[in-house]
Amino acid sequence: MGRRWTRLAAGGVTIMVVFVVENVANSLRGELSRWLFEVKAGVFTGKVSALVRDELWQYIADKVGTGSALMIYSTNNEQGFSAKVIGNRTRTLEDIEGLLLVKITSD
């Protein structure tokens, strides 16, 4: 990641972001801790640019393996935030007329 990531951090508008990761490699958690605070095991939060947020999400998607990840970030919509999920098949995000809801399915 190195120098390219350093350039991404320079300037721009920052947004609040929260990542929750479960059953992922320690190396992924270590990379996230370079950019964000790990407030509890697997829960990372901070303010980054939209570009860094998207690059971190792509990195998580590439490294999540059999684990799961959730990203919640501030945005300009009715709820004031949006979310994405990878890997958790019991919970999915549903957009109902612009309102983001969590759908829980049983196995």
N, C-alpha and C positions, 0 to 999 in steps of 0.2 A: 504494500500500500504506500508507504513512504512519502516521497516528495510530491507526488500527485495529490495526495490527501492534504498535505500542507498548503498547497495552492488553493484547494477547495475551501479552506477555512477562512481565507482572507476576504473581508468586506461582506456587504450584502445585508439583507434583512434577516433577522433571526426569528425562529418560531419555537414554541415549546413542543417537545416531543417526549413520549414515553415508549420504551420497548420493554416487553415482558418475554423472556425466553425460558423454555423448559426443556430439559434433557438434551442440551447442546454441549458441544466440546468446550473445554476450558479456554481454548485458544480464541473461540468466538467471543466469549465473555470478556476475555482480556482485551481484545480489539475494541469492543464497545466501551470498556472502561477508559480507554484512551481519549474518548470523545465526550463521555457522559458520566454522571455519578451513578454508582450502583447503590441505591438506597436500601435495598434488601436483596437477598440472593435472587439473581435473575431479573431484577427490576431496575432499569436504567432510565434516567431522566436528565434533561438539560435543554439548552437553547442552541440550536444550530441553524444554518441556512437551509432552505428547501433543497438545494443541490446536495449538501452533505447528508441530509435526511434520506434522500432518494438513493444516494450511493451506499449508505449504511444499510438500508433496506435490501438493496440488491446483494450486498455482501452477506447479509443474514440469509437471504433466499438461497444463495449458492452454498452456504455452509451449514444450514439447519439440519441436514441429514434426516434422521427419524424423529427429531425433536419437533418443537412447535414454537411459533413466535407471533406476537401481537404488537402492532405499532399504532399508537394513538397520537395525533398531532393537531395543533390548532390550525384552523382555517376559517375563511370568511363564508360561513353558511348559517342556517337557522340554529343548529346545535352548537356552533362555535368550534367544532372539532370534527375530525374524520378518523377512520381506522382501517387497518388491513390485517389480515391473519394468514398465517402459513402453517400447515401441518396439523392443526387441531380439527379433527373430523366430527367431533361432537358439538362444536359451536361454529356457526357460520354467520357472516354479516349479511343482512338483508337491507336493501335500500327500498323503503316504501314511501313513494312520493317525496323524496328528499330527506326522509327521516331514517337515520341509521339505527337498526335494531339487531339484537343478537337472537338467532334462532338456535335453540338447543334441541338436538336430536338424540334419541336413545339408540343404544346398540341392539 
